[in-house]
Amino acid sequence: MTDSARPSFPLPWHRRLETRVALALALVIGASLAGVLLASARIVRTNALTRAQEDLQAARAAFYRLVDDRAEFAAENLRMVTELPVFRAYMTPQMMADQATIYAMTDENRQSMKASVAVLANAGGAWVSSPGWPSPGSAPPQKMADSIARGLKGQPNRDIIAVDLRMADRVVVRLTEEAAAARAESRKKPKKATPT
């Protein structure tokens, strides 16, 4: 029989060579794309984590520089206030016994320095006045007590102490009527003499 006389049986599409080649190419291309996608995802994730870590380290360094600058500024302000003759005049045993006056003076200095909290301790480390402190009369955090103890030993120090001052009901400022009146009196501007 000749080739033309042979009966032709059409092959189903899934048995044709072209179909098999196309399917193999699709699998190879798909596997290659999946590999590239996985590799690029890993590279992108690694780069993102590295960049985030570097950004976090830079932010941490900037934060600590800012804290050091603020602490230095606060220390200078504190030195300036405590060296004032008016402040030193309040540090007599008679004046220290007048809690309302000491509180008003401490609070006024706190506000003039734009501080949230001011703590005045005596030579023994006991708190005399603490305007702005969230829990008046409560013991200071251990970290703060340790800082005060080091300061009493002549070892100036700085530390970060977490105190929640955000909630308005936690910040209690108490002024007696006498201290409030004394404070209001001290803030009154002298009247200018009018010519008659």
Residue pairs with C-beta under 8 A, 6 or more apart in sequence:
13 19
67 160
68 158
71 158
74 113
74 115
75 156
75 158
77 113
78 113
81 87
81 109
81 112
81 113
82 88
87 105
87 109
89 95
90 96
90 101
90 102
90 105
95 101
95 102
96 102
96 122
96 128
99 128
99 129
100 175
100 176
100 178
100 179
100 182
101 178
101 179
101 182
102 120
102 128
102 129
103 129
103 131
103 174
103 175
103 176
103 179
104 175
104 179
104 180
104 182
104 183
105 129
106 118
106 120
106 128
106 129
106 130
106 131
107 118
107 129
107 131
107 132
107 173
107 175
107 183
108 183
108 186
109 118
110 117
110 118
110 131
110 132
115 132
116 132
116 165
117 130
117 131
117 132
117 133
117 163
117 165
118 129
118 130
118 131
118 132
119 127
119 129
119 130
119 133
119 140
119 144
120 127
120 128
120 129
120 130
121 127
121 128
121 148
122 128
123 152
124 152
125 145
125 148
125 149
125 152
127 140
130 136
131 173
132 165
132 171
132 173
133 163
134 163
134 164
134 165
134 170
134 171
134 172
135 170
135 172
136 172
136 174
139 145
140 148
141 161
141 163
143 159
143 161
144 159
144 161
147 157
147 159
147 161
150 157
151 157
164 170
165 171
175 183
